[in-house]
């Protein structure tokens, strides 16, 4: 999958999230119908919020796993080329992996806070 396909899919999901409910623009005929439209729009917005939080959490986890995998692979290759430098490579690899995990955890907490708002 190329980057263009992924970006196009994300843009399509974002477009549907923002412009998916067409009944919000309809003219209500009575107060009861207006109340029903407001309730449907609120329920739709809450559902899209949960969907957005789930998609965002998945993207964060995919990005973090790709980053940690790349760090680990590069560290193994570097140690294979220069075994005497492994004492310097391993701590740097672990520090970078810990920073990526911390950033991913922070993003997941923010998404949970948004979804439970």
Backbone bond lengths (Angstrom), bond angles and torsions (degrees), N, CA, C in turn:
res aa  C-N    CA-C-N  psi(-1)  N-CA   C-N-CA  omega(-1)  CA-C   N-CA-C  phi
1 X - - - 1.444 - - 1.517 110.05 -
2 X 1.263 115.47 131.87 1.452 118.25 -179.53 1.524 110.54 -88.18
3 X 1.299 114.59 168.16 1.454 120.46 -179.69 1.524 111.16 -65.14
4 X 1.311 117.30 -34.44 1.467 120.36 179.92 1.521 111.82 -63.92
5 X 1.316 117.01 -39.53 1.462 120.50 -179.86 1.522 109.98 -65.92
6 X 1.324 116.45 -43.79 1.462 120.18 179.82 1.519 110.57 -63.98
7 X 1.330 117.23 -45.18 1.465 120.09 179.63 1.526 111.43 -64.95
8 X 1.316 117.40 -37.45 1.461 120.35 177.73 1.521 111.08 -64.63
9 X 1.320 116.88 -41.39 1.463 120.22 178.05 1.518 110.99 -64.60
10 X 1.330 117.72 -42.10 1.466 120.29 178.53 1.523 111.71 -65.11
11 X 1.317 117.21 -38.82 1.461 119.98 177.21 1.527 111.30 -66.46
12 X 1.324 117.32 -37.70 1.458 120.40 177.68 1.521 110.71 -64.77
13 X 1.329 117.77 -41.87 1.468 120.99 178.07 1.521 110.13 -64.71
14 X 1.333 117.38 -42.98 1.466 120.12 178.67 1.519 111.02 -63.43
15 X 1.320 117.47 -40.64 1.462 120.87 178.74 1.527 110.33 -62.21
16 X 1.322 117.17 -44.42 1.466 120.27 179.31 1.525 111.63 -66.49
17 X 1.332 116.90 -33.52 1.459 119.40 179.32 1.530 111.02 -65.74
18 X 1.322 117.16 -39.16 1.452 120.01 -175.92 1.529 113.55 -86.18
19 X 1.318 117.86 -33.74 1.455 120.82 -174.28 1.525 113.01 -117.71
20 X 1.320 117.48 19.96 1.460 121.10 -174.65 1.518 114.28 -74.60
21 X 1.328 118.36 -36.91 1.464 119.00 -175.97 1.523 109.59 -93.92
22 X 1.306 116.25 111.70 1.465 120.47 -176.83 1.524 111.82 -89.36
23 X 1.349 118.36 -14.13 1.461 118.97 -177.53 1.522 112.49 -75.53
24 X 1.317 119.15 -9.20 1.458 120.96 178.29 1.522 111.44 -70.39
25 X 1.322 117.93 -22.06 1.458 121.58 -178.61 1.529 112.74 -94.56
26 X 1.319 117.94 -2.55 1.465 121.18 -177.34 1.532 110.34 -75.08
27 X 1.311 115.94 149.20 1.459 121.66 177.31 1.527 109.55 -82.97
28 X 1.315 118.89 120.83 1.469 119.66 178.72 1.526 111.74 -72.93
29 X 1.316 116.03 146.52 1.467 120.56 -180.00 1.520 112.30 -93.14
30 X 1.335 116.37 -26.16 1.469 118.98 179.99 1.528 108.12 -145.04
31 X 1.334 114.64 172.86 1.466 119.36 179.60 1.525 110.96 -66.66
32 X 1.318 117.62 -36.41 1.474 120.88 179.34 1.525 110.55 -66.33
33 X 1.332 116.06 -41.69 1.464 119.56 178.83 1.527 110.18 -66.42
34 X 1.344 115.62 -38.80 1.457 119.94 177.48 1.525 110.40 -61.43
35 X 1.315 117.54 -44.23 1.464 122.02 179.07 1.524 111.05 -62.67
36 X 1.329 116.67 -39.54 1.459 120.80 178.99 1.534 110.63 -65.24
37 X 1.330 117.07 -41.81 1.467 120.55 178.93 1.520 110.77 -65.02
38 X 1.326 117.06 -40.61 1.465 120.63 178.67 1.518 110.18 -63.04
39 X 1.323 117.68 -44.22 1.457 120.77 179.94 1.526 111.82 -65.15
40 X 1.345 117.01 -40.40 1.463 120.12 178.11 1.523 110.96 -65.12
41 X 1.329 116.29 -39.06 1.460 120.04 -179.55 1.522 110.57 -67.46
42 X 1.333 117.42 -40.65 1.460 120.72 177.85 1.520 110.61 -63.98
43 X 1.336 116.93 -44.31 1.462 120.42 179.42 1.524 110.72 -63.46
44 X 1.328 116.58 -39.68 1.459 120.42 178.76 1.521 110.61 -65.19
45 X 1.324 117.18 -41.30 1.465 120.67 178.99 1.511 112.25 -64.61
46 X 1.332 116.89 -39.06 1.467 120.39 177.94 1.521 110.06 -65.46
47 X 1.330 116.73 -43.05 1.462 120.03 179.76 1.529 110.82 -63.66
48 X 1.329 117.21 -42.01 1.458 119.65 178.32 1.518 111.08 -66.79
49 X 1.327 117.43 -32.15 1.467 120.74 176.40 1.517 111.28 -63.30
50 X 1.335 116.53 -44.97 1.465 120.25 176.66 1.524 111.12 -63.56
51 X 1.322 116.80 -41.58 1.463 120.05 179.10 1.523 110.48 -64.02
52 X 1.319 116.94 -42.58 1.463 120.59 178.38 1.522 112.23 -63.88
53 X 1.335 117.10 -39.88 1.465 120.31 177.77 1.522 110.67 -65.12
54 X 1.320 117.29 -39.33 1.461 120.23 178.16 1.512 112.33 -66.75
55 X 1.324 116.92 -42.74 1.463 120.46 178.20 1.528 110.03 -65.46
56 X 1.322 116.45 -41.80 1.464 119.76 178.76 1.521 112.28 -63.75
57 X 1.336 117.01 -40.67 1.463 120.24 178.32 1.522 110.47 -63.53
58 X 1.317 116.71 -40.28 1.459 119.84 177.95 1.519 111.84 -64.03
59 X 1.335 116.87 -42.07 1.465 120.23 179.34 1.523 111.57 -65.63
60 X 1.337 116.62 -38.28 1.465 120.02 177.65 1.521 110.41 -63.29
61 X 1.319 116.64 -44.44 1.461 119.62 -178.88 1.523 111.80 -67.56
62 X 1.320 117.25 -37.33 1.465 119.87 176.86 1.532 110.04 -63.93
63 X 1.318 116.61 -45.85 1.468 119.83 179.79 1.517 112.87 -63.17
64 X 1.329 116.47 -42.62 1.465 119.82 179.34 1.521 111.44 -65.31
65 X 1.323 116.90 -42.09 1.463 118.82 -179.57 1.523 111.46 -67.25
66 X 1.334 117.57 -37.62 1.465 119.75 176.28 1.531 111.33 -64.73
67 X 1.325 116.64 -41.52 1.464 120.15 179.34 1.513 112.77 -64.96
68 X 1.330 117.29 -45.02 1.464 120.50 179.95 1.525 110.05 -67.53
69 X 1.328 118.11 -38.01 1.463 120.62 177.07 1.517 111.99 -63.51
70 X 1.309 115.75 -39.78 1.478 119.16 179.45 1.526 110.45 -68.23
71 X 1.328 117.23 -39.95 1.466 120.37 177.91 1.527 110.09 -63.02
72 X 1.329 116.42 -46.16 1.465 119.76 -179.43 1.518 112.04 -63.19
73 X 1.323 117.46 -43.72 1.461 120.71 179.21 1.514 112.36 -63.10
74 X 1.315 115.97 -43.07 1.470 119.58 179.58 1.525 111.05 -66.29
75 X 1.329 117.10 -37.46 1.463 120.30 179.23 1.522 110.69 -66.64
76 X 1.326 117.39 -41.79 1.467 120.24 178.41 1.524 110.74 -63.61
77 X 1.329 117.47 -41.78 1.466 120.44 177.51 1.528 111.39 -63.67
78 X 1.326 116.40 -40.49 1.464 119.73 -179.96 1.524 111.13 -66.91
79 X 1.318 116.83 -40.21 1.465 119.79 178.32 1.526 110.35 -67.73
80 X 1.344 117.45 -36.22 1.461 119.82 177.82 1.524 111.26 -65.46
81 X 1.319 118.26 -33.76 1.467 120.80 179.46 1.528 111.97 -76.37
82 X 1.348 114.89 -40.92 1.461 119.57 -178.60 1.526 109.56 -132.82
83 X 1.327 117.55 86.23 1.464 120.06 -177.57 1.527 113.61 -62.59
84 X 1.321 117.06 -26.59 1.468 119.27 -179.27 1.529 112.12 -71.63
85 X 1.326 118.63 -15.89 1.468 122.11 -179.86 1.523 112.28 -95.40
86 X 1.317 118.09 8.94 1.471 119.86 -176.30 1.524 112.31 -65.05
87 X 1.355 117.73 -28.34 1.465 120.04 178.85 1.524 112.08 -68.36
88 X 1.312 117.50 -21.63 1.468 120.85 177.22 1.533 111.80 -95.02
89 X 1.326 116.71 -28.83 1.471 120.52 -175.25 1.524 111.31 -78.14
90 X 1.337 117.11 -42.42 1.467 120.14 -175.22 1.527 113.29 -61.40
91 X 1.341 120.08 -48.32 1.480 118.13 179.19 1.527 113.08 -62.68
92 X 1.333 116.70 -36.24 1.468 119.31 178.71 1.530 110.18 -66.49
93 X 1.344 116.70 -39.16 1.462 120.72 178.39 1.528 110.55 -64.08
94 X 1.333 116.81 -45.58 1.460 119.90 -179.17 1.526 111.90 -65.08
95 X 1.311 117.19 -38.01 1.466 120.65 177.82 1.523 111.29 -64.46
96 X 1.323 116.45 -44.48 1.467 119.82 179.02 1.526 110.68 -64.92
97 X 1.324 118.18 -40.98 1.469 120.75 178.63 1.528 110.79 -64.62
98 X 1.331 117.12 -39.37 1.463 120.36 178.66 1.530 111.00 -65.34
99 X 1.327 117.71 -38.37 1.465 120.49 178.09 1.526 111.15 -65.93
100 X 1.332 116.81 -39.52 1.467 119.66 178.10 1.522 110.06 -65.91
101 X 1.340 117.61 -43.00 1.462 120.10 178.65 1.524 111.40 -63.25
102 X 1.326 116.66 -38.46 1.461 120.07 178.29 1.518 111.85 -64.03
103 X 1.315 116.63 -42.73 1.467 120.36 178.40 1.524 110.93 -65.65
104 X 1.340 117.10 -39.77 1.465 120.51 178.33 1.519 110.69 -65.87
105 X 1.319 117.35 -41.97 1.464 120.65 178.64 1.526 110.63 -63.60
106 X 1.328 117.40 -41.38 1.457 121.12 178.00 1.524 110.90 -60.81
107 X 1.337 117.14 -43.77 1.465 120.62 179.02 1.521 111.12 -64.41
108 X 1.329 117.99 -38.75 1.464 120.28 178.35 1.529 111.49 -66.06
109 X 1.326 117.25 -39.78 1.467 120.29 178.18 1.527 110.32 -64.19
110 X 1.324 117.48 -41.66 1.472 121.01 178.36 1.525 109.67 -61.82
111 X 1.327 117.22 -42.48 1.472 120.04 179.59 1.522 111.99 -65.50
112 X 1.339 117.02 -37.28 1.466 119.49 176.67 1.532 110.50 -66.21
113 X 1.308 116.75 -40.59 1.466 119.59 178.27 1.522 110.96 -63.63
114 X 1.307 117.30 -38.95 1.465 120.07 178.33 1.518 110.96 -67.74
115 X 1.331 117.24 -41.22 1.461 119.57 -176.61 1.525 112.22 -72.22
116 X 1.324 119.20 -26.94 1.462 121.12 179.14 1.516 113.18 -94.89
117 X 1.313 117.98 6.66 1.474 121.40 -179.17 1.495 111.51 -67.68
